[in-house]
Amino acid sequence: MVLQQNKNVRKDIAIMNIYMLTDKSYRDLYFAELGIPKMDKTEADYKGNYDAYYVDICKHLLENSDRPIYFAAGICRPIYTSFNENFYNVGLAFKWTDKKFDNIAVTRKNYEKRFLTDYMKIDLFNDISASVNNNMNASYLMPMLTLHNHYKESDEKQNLQDIEYLINQIAEKSGRTEEVQKIISPAKKDNVISKVISDPRDAYWGMVKVNDTLHASQKEVENTMYNKFLLDLLKQKRYKDLDMAKLETVNWDEFLDDRYQSLTQEQIFVHGKPEEDKFPVMNVSYEAALLYCDWLTNIYNNLEHKKKKYTKVKFRLPTEKEWEYLAKSGRSNIENYPWGDRKIKENPNKDYDKHITNSRGCFLANIDASTYSGYFILDKATCPGADTVKYSNKDGGVFPVVVGSYSPNYFGLYNIIGNVSEMVQEKGIAKGGNWNTSVTEAVINKRQLYSGPSPEVGFRVVMIIIEK
């Protein structure tokens, strides 16, 4: 505040002292200045329980401010324990956010571009307050240790050497050498968990909660994560597993319908090629899908992170019964399609289960629509992506399209119908239909059978909570 008032330093930042905010008159004035509504409760309402008072003030700020909020690294324990699941260290402060946040990039920028650290490397002069400074400098250890791990994983040898020297200097002067050494030089373990993934939450990324014990992936497993799985197998020299899990090459020309033989490659793959990152993984074996699920389970259960929510979980393919429950969003009045079996306004005499479009005529899934004779339109203003139909199938895709295309069901799951058929636990059975499945077969209660890797078959995973 002194620098703000006297040197005009970062006057866009509002600095708050939690202890001063317990004074209601001061708090009301400051909140009014910042456009934050009043908090009516006072010290008397808490009957001496200041910890609860501090936490409620912070909750009020988080719920009523549209500005980014940061907490000092030395925030009192009650506040830290109440909000730490959404805290991300960015240097000398925690950023609060309820969304996944790349704090490594921000921390790196702060350390490499903003922090002034020369005074910590060299004793420039004797200072009667050296002991105080040394303890204050210990605040740098958390972000520096985070970057130490990052530099090590990314093989940035010079940066690693420089920051390790500084960490050791700070640790020695602040009396924390033993604790720091346990972090930067941990005892080696024989069992390697992963050489690609370091955060267990990456295994959970893209999952949605269905109930207290069941979570499901919003999208079909995509090439991005599956390629990390293959890279991990390679780095761990698990060559036998790698050979079994590898993607089989697809010659898409062999699957091209006569109607599209005259199209160019650009026209056929107007949305991108199926081997690109955001497309669903396909043409892998059932055993490969099981191994992928085991890989996710091992990463989540055996890697540690303070924000990891569950102690023990299991990733696996859904059973056929579970898959149908997910497809119907748990609704008993749904039979054929995730969006329901209603009547279509434009053709009320035909059952909606014979249609793969919504009431506006927009396609709701990527299937083989060549035999579809129902109502549909090609107006891109009404149906986003419809302008690509002139190059492709009526639904906008000749082959698989990017995962997450079209609308999700009520559970928030995408591509339940179409795109790629999804393996279930029962070997040889897939559900939901795919880009090459007809309208009448691409329904919830029908199966697609397979005997090996197929460009029509991919998979989605579920996660079972074993121990919270």
Sequence and secondary structure as in RCSB ss.txt:
>XXXX:A:sequence
MVLQQNKNVRKDIAIMNIYMLTDKSYRDLYFAELGIPKMDKTEADYKGNYDAYYVDICKHLLENSDRPIYFAAGI
CRPIYTSFNENFYNVGLAFKWTDKKFDNIAVTRKNYEKRFLTDYMKIDLFNDISASVNNNMNASYLMPMLTLHNH
YKESDEKQNLQDIEYLINQIAEKSGRTEEVQKIISPAKKDNVISKVISDPRDAYWGMVKVNDTLHASQKEVENTM
YNKFLLDLLKQKRYKDLDMAKLETVNWDEFLDDRYQSLTQEQIFVHGKPEEDKFPVMNVSYEAALLYCDWLTNIY
NNLEHKKKKYTKVKFRLPTEKEWEYLAKSGRSNIENYPWGDRKIKENPNKDYDKHITNSRGCFLANIDASTYSGY
FILDKATCPGADTVKYSNKDGGVFPVVVGSYSPNYFGLYNIIGNVSEMVQEKGIAKGGNWNTSVTEAVINKRQLY
SGPSPEVGFRVVMIIIEK
>XXXX:A:secstr
 HHHHHH  STT     TTGGGSHHHHHHHHHHHT       GGGGTT HHHHHHHHHHHHHHH  S EEEETT 
 HHHHHHHGGGEEE SSEEEE SS   HHHHHHHIIIII   HHHHS  S  TTHHHHHHHHGGGHHHHHHHHHH
HHHTT HHHHHHHHHHHHHHHHHTT HHHHHHHHS    SS   SS   THHHHTTEEE SSSEEEESS  BHHH
HHHHHHHHHHTT HHHHHHH      GGGG  GGGTTS HHHHTTT  TTSTTSB  S  HHHHHHHHHHHHHHH
HHS  TT   SEEEEE   HHHHHHHHTTT TT  S TT   B TT TTSBGGG  B TTS B S SB TT  S 
    TTTSTTGGGGGGS TTS SS   TT S   TTS   SSSSSEEE SSTTEEES  TT BTTT STT EEE 
SS  TTEE   EEEEEE 
